[in-house]
């Protein structure tokens, strides 16, 4: 496959937002994915926290893990009937932010701690990217203050990329500028993908981040895409020996 020609073709314009209904909305959040939740009291007070999406049942219930908070916060905010705004990342297609409002139906403390909400009537999907996304599993490095962090480049488009790593720390802030270096082990060529962090979450024990490239990062990304080839499941560096 000629990735040079593929990367230059722009996909047709996509609608940035769309609405999905009921249980269909739950299909866009992968089980175990971390989401952002905001509890809103009748007086307008808000509590923001992170929780993992566990799943849903056929009785229109959705389940999230319980955050670790103070006793006072539980007593003030975890009341049945309070509204909850939920945001999660959908990795289907070109990727999207899924947003919906529901309410607290049950707060379960024993034998396990669970938050139970009714399935929302509808949810909003906001597309995160318009470019073609290439699935990868390429090792890379991010230079920190006193060491290099080994990461895996999981996907890349002309405008940005995703990467993950197993360590609990460090944690990157939104808009923090980084350089992710990918090296072709066959010839030593280095591709410095520079830009800024746009989102981050924990997924199945991994730290997962998305970044958007600056102009030098976009140029190096074009160089990187020109030397990748599809192996049937993902994009990898071309093997000169095989081509010969």
C-alpha positions as CSV (number, residue, x, y, z in Angstrom):
1,X,0.0,0.0,0.0
2,X,1.3,3.4,-0.9
3,X,0.8,5.5,2.3
4,X,2.2,8.6,0.6
5,X,-0.8,8.8,-1.7
6,X,-3.3,7.7,1.0
7,X,-2.3,10.3,3.5
8,X,-2.8,13.2,1.1
9,X,-6.4,12.3,0.4
10,X,-8.8,14.2,2.6
11,X,-11.9,12.2,3.8
12,X,-15.2,13.8,3.1
13,X,-16.4,16.4,5.6
14,X,-18.1,14.9,8.6
15,X,-20.7,16.3,10.9
16,X,-18.9,17.4,14.1
17,X,-21.8,16.5,16.4
18,X,-24.6,14.0,16.3
19,X,-27.2,12.6,18.7
20,X,-27.5,8.9,19.6
21,X,-30.4,7.4,21.5
22,X,-30.8,5.3,24.7
23,X,-28.8,2.1,25.0
24,X,-27.1,2.8,21.6
25,X,-25.2,5.6,23.4
26,X,-23.6,3.0,25.8
27,X,-22.1,1.1,22.9
28,X,-19.7,4.0,22.3
29,X,-18.0,3.7,25.8
30,X,-15.7,0.7,26.2
31,X,-16.0,-1.2,29.4
32,X,-13.3,-0.3,31.9
33,X,-12.8,3.1,30.4
34,X,-12.4,6.1,32.7
35,X,-14.9,8.9,32.4
36,X,-15.5,12.3,33.9
37,X,-18.6,12.8,36.1
38,X,-20.1,16.0,37.5
39,X,-22.8,15.6,40.2
40,X,-25.1,18.7,40.2
41,X,-27.2,19.4,43.3
42,X,-30.6,21.1,43.2
43,X,-28.8,24.2,44.5
44,X,-26.3,24.2,41.6
45,X,-23.3,22.9,43.5
46,X,-21.0,20.6,41.6
47,X,-18.7,17.7,42.4
48,X,-16.3,16.6,39.7
49,X,-14.6,13.2,39.8
50,X,-13.3,10.3,37.7
51,X,-14.9,6.8,37.6
52,X,-14.7,3.7,35.5
53,X,-17.6,2.6,33.3
54,X,-18.5,-1.0,34.2
55,X,-21.4,-1.7,31.8
56,X,-25.1,-1.8,31.5
57,X,-28.0,-4.3,31.8
58,X,-31.1,-5.1,29.9
59,X,-33.2,-3.1,32.5
60,X,-31.8,0.2,31.4
61,X,-29.2,0.6,34.2
62,X,-25.6,1.8,33.7
63,X,-22.9,1.1,36.3
64,X,-19.8,3.1,37.4
65,X,-17.2,2.6,40.1
66,X,-17.4,4.7,43.2
67,X,-14.7,7.4,43.7
68,X,-12.7,7.6,46.9
69,X,-14.0,10.8,48.7
70,X,-14.6,12.1,52.2
71,X,-17.6,11.1,54.2
72,X,-18.9,14.6,54.0
73,X,-18.8,14.6,50.2
74,X,-20.7,11.3,50.1
75,X,-23.4,12.7,52.3
76,X,-23.7,16.0,50.4
77,X,-23.6,14.9,46.8
78,X,-24.5,11.2,46.6
79,X,-28.2,11.5,46.9
80,X,-30.7,9.6,44.8
81,X,-32.3,11.9,42.2
82,X,-29.3,14.3,41.8
83,X,-28.4,15.0,38.2
84,X,-25.0,13.8,36.8
85,X,-23.2,15.0,33.7
86,X,-21.0,12.3,32.2
87,X,-18.2,12.6,29.6
88,X,-16.3,9.7,28.1
89,X,-14.0,9.0,25.1
90,X,-15.3,6.8,22.3
91,X,-12.6,5.1,20.3
92,X,-14.9,3.9,17.5
93,X,-14.4,5.3,14.0
94,X,-12.6,8.6,14.1
95,X,-13.0,8.9,17.8
96,X,-15.5,11.1,19.7
97,X,-16.3,12.6,23.0
98,X,-19.6,11.2,24.3
99,X,-21.6,13.5,26.6
100,X,-24.9,12.9,28.4
101,X,-26.9,13.8,31.5
102,X,-28.6,11.2,33.8
103,X,-29.4,11.1,37.5
104,X,-28.4,9.0,40.5
105,X,-30.7,6.1,40.9
106,X,-28.9,4.0,43.5
107,X,-25.7,4.4,45.6
108,X,-24.5,1.0,46.7
109,X,-21.9,0.8,49.4
110,X,-22.0,-3.0,50.3
111,X,-21.0,-5.6,49.4
112,X,-19.3,-3.6,46.6
113,X,-19.4,0.1,45.9
114,X,-21.3,1.0,42.8
115,X,-23.0,4.0,41.3
116,X,-26.2,3.1,39.3
117,X,-27.8,5.5,36.8
118,X,-30.7,5.1,34.4
119,X,-29.7,5.0,30.7
120,X,-30.1,8.5,29.3
121,X,-32.7,9.1,26.6
122,X,-30.0,10.5,24.4
123,X,-26.3,11.4,24.2
124,X,-24.2,13.8,22.1
125,X,-21.2,12.6,20.2
126,X,-18.6,15.3,19.3
127,X,-16.1,14.1,16.7
128,X,-12.5,14.6,17.8
129,X,-10.8,14.3,14.5
130,X,-11.5,14.5,10.8
131,X,-8.3,13.0,9.4
132,X,-7.8,9.3,8.5
133,X,-6.4,7.5,11.6
134,X,-3.7,4.8,11.2
135,X,-3.6,2.1,13.9
136,X,0.0,1.5,15.1
137,X,2.0,-0.2,17.8
138,X,5.3,1.6,17.5
139,X,7.6,2.2,20.5
140,X,8.6,5.8,21.3
141,X,10.2,8.0,23.9
142,X,9.2,11.2,25.6
143,X,12.0,13.2,27.3
144,X,11.1,14.1,30.9
145,X,13.1,16.3,33.2
146,X,15.4,13.6,34.4
147,X,14.7,10.5,32.3
148,X,13.0,9.2,29.1
149,X,9.6,7.7,29.3
150,X,9.0,4.7,27.1
151,X,5.6,4.8,25.4
152,X,3.7,3.1,22.7
153,X,2.3,5.1,19.7
154,X,-1.1,3.6,19.3
155,X,-2.6,5.6,16.4
156,X,-1.6,8.6,14.2
157,X,-3.3,11.0,11.8
158,X,-2.0,14.0,9.9
159,X,-3.0,16.2,12.8
160,X,-2.3,14.3,16.0
161,X,-1.7,10.9,17.6
162,X,-2.5,8.7,20.6
163,X,0.0,7.0,22.9
164,X,-0.1,4.9,26.1
165,X,2.2,3.6,28.8
166,X,1.9,1.3,31.8
167,X,3.4,3.4,34.5
168,X,1.2,5.1,37.0
169,X,3.2,8.3,36.7
170,X,3.9,10.8,35.2
171,X,0.6,12.4,34.4
172,X,0.5,15.0,31.6
173,X,-1.7,18.2,31.8
174,X,-4.0,19.3,29.0
175,X,-2.1,21.7,26.7
176,X,1.3,20.6,28.1
177,X,3.8,20.6,25.3
178,X,5.8,17.4,24.6
179,X,7.9,15.7,21.9
180,X,7.3,12.0,21.2
181,X,10.3,10.5,19.4
182,X,9.9,7.4,17.2
183,X,13.0,5.7,15.9
184,X,13.1,3.3,12.9
185,X,15.4,0.6,14.2
186,X,16.2,-0.6,10.7
187,X,18.1,2.6,9.7
188,X,18.1,4.8,12.8
189,X,15.9,7.6,11.4
190,X,14.1,9.6,14.1
191,X,10.7,11.3,13.8
192,X,10.1,14.0,16.4
193,X,6.3,14.3,16.8
194,X,5.9,17.6,18.7
195,X,2.7,19.2,19.9
196,X,0.4,19.6,22.9
197,X,-1.6,17.1,25.1
198,X,-5.4,17.4,24.4
199,X,-6.9,14.6,26.5
200,X,-5.9,11.8,28.8
201,X,-7.5,8.9,30.7
202,X,-6.8,5.6,32.4
203,X,-7.8,2.5,30.5
204,X,-7.3,-1.0,31.9
205,X,-4.3,0.0,34.0
206,X,-2.7,2.1,31.3
207,X,-2.3,5.9,31.0
208,X,-3.6,6.8,27.5
209,X,-3.2,10.3,26.0
210,X,-4.1,12.1,22.8
211,X,-2.0,15.0,21.4
212,X,-2.3,17.4,18.5
213,X,0.8,18.3,16.4
214,X,2.3,21.7,15.9
215,X,3.7,22.5,12.4
216,X,7.1,20.8,12.9
217,X,5.2,17.8,14.3
218,X,2.9,17.6,11.3
219,X,5.9,17.7,9.0
220,X,7.6,14.9,10.8
221,X,4.4,13.0,10.9
222,X,4.2,13.2,7.1
223,X,7.7,11.8,7.0
224,X,6.7,9.0,9.3
225,X,3.6,8.1,7.3
226,X,5.6,7.9,4.1
227,X,7.8,5.0,5.4
228,X,4.9,2.9,7.0
229,X,3.2,0.0,5.4
230,X,0.1,-1.9,6.4
231,X,0.8,-5.5,7.5
232,X,-2.8,-6.7,7.6
233,X,-3.6,-5.5,11.1
234,X,-1.7,-2.3,11.7
235,X,0.9,0.0,10.2
236,X,4.6,-0.9,10.6
237,X,7.9,0.4,9.2
238,X,8.7,-0.9,5.7
239,X,11.3,-3.7,5.7
240,X,13.9,-2.9,3.0
241,X,15.0,-6.6,2.9
242,X,11.5,-7.7,2.1
243,X,11.0,-5.1,-0.6
244,X,14.3,-6.1,-2.1
